[in-house]
Amino acid sequence: MHEAYPIDVYSLVRRNLRIAGGITRDRRAVLARALAELRESPQVADDLVTDVRPAMDAAAAFAAACTPREGRLKTVLTVD
């Protein structure tokens, strides 16, 4: 069973945020292409990811993403 995370939908809409997720049928090929692109331009990840948090802190990550801060671009959740 998957764990559920509470999300304040009003804040999501009000801040014009979006949640992106998905699956692929050809995961290996997609990951290989993404890794190849990162090898060519490794600064892309450093330039875009401004906050890294564990998946267990998803609610706090969402709250932070809803709070304006200069320089904040992308929050990434990690799974250990």
C-alpha positions in Angstrom: 0.0 0.0 0.0 1.3 3.5 -0.8 1.5 6.2 1.7 -0.8 9.2 1.2 0.5 12.8 1.6 -1.9 15.7 2.4 -1.8 18.4 -0.2 -3.5 21.8 0.1 -5.1 22.0 -3.3 -6.2 25.6 -2.7 -2.5 26.6 -2.3 -1.6 24.6 -5.4 -4.1 26.4 -7.5 -3.6 29.8 -5.9 0.2 29.7 -6.5 -0.2 28.3 -10.0 1.9 25.3 -9.0 1.7 21.9 -10.6 2.5 18.4 -9.5 4.3 16.4 -12.1 4.5 12.6 -12.0 4.2 9.7 -14.3 5.4 6.4 -15.4 7.0 5.1 -18.6 6.8 1.7 -20.2 10.4 1.9 -21.4 12.0 3.1 -18.2 15.6 2.0 -19.0 15.6 3.9 -22.3 14.2 7.0 -20.8 16.6 7.0 -17.9 19.5 6.3 -20.3 18.5 9.3 -22.4 18.2 11.5 -19.3 21.6 10.5 -18.0 23.1 11.1 -21.4 21.7 14.6 -21.5 22.9 15.3 -17.9 26.4 14.1 -18.9 26.4 16.6 -21.7 25.1 19.4 -19.6 25.6 18.6 -15.9 24.9 22.1 -14.8 21.3 21.7 -15.7 20.5 19.8 -12.5 22.5 22.2 -10.4 20.8 25.2 -12.0 17.2 23.9 -11.6 17.2 22.0 -8.3 17.2 24.4 -5.4 15.8 22.2 -2.6 16.3 18.5 -1.9 14.2 16.7 0.8 13.4 13.1 1.7 10.1 11.8 0.5 9.0 11.4 4.1 9.0 15.2 4.3 6.7 15.6 1.2 4.2 17.8 3.1 7.0 20.1 4.3 8.5 20.2 0.8 5.1 21.2 -0.7 4.7 23.9 2.0 8.2 25.2 1.1 7.4 25.2 -2.6 4.2 27.2 -1.9 6.3 29.8 0.0 7.8 32.4 -2.3 11.6 32.8 -2.0 14.0 34.4 -4.4 15.9 31.7 -6.3 13.6 28.8 -5.5 13.0 26.8 -8.6 12.6 23.1 -8.2 12.2 20.8 -5.1 13.2 17.2 -5.5 12.1 14.4 -3.2 14.6 11.6 -2.5 13.7 8.1 -1.7 16.3 6.0 0.2 
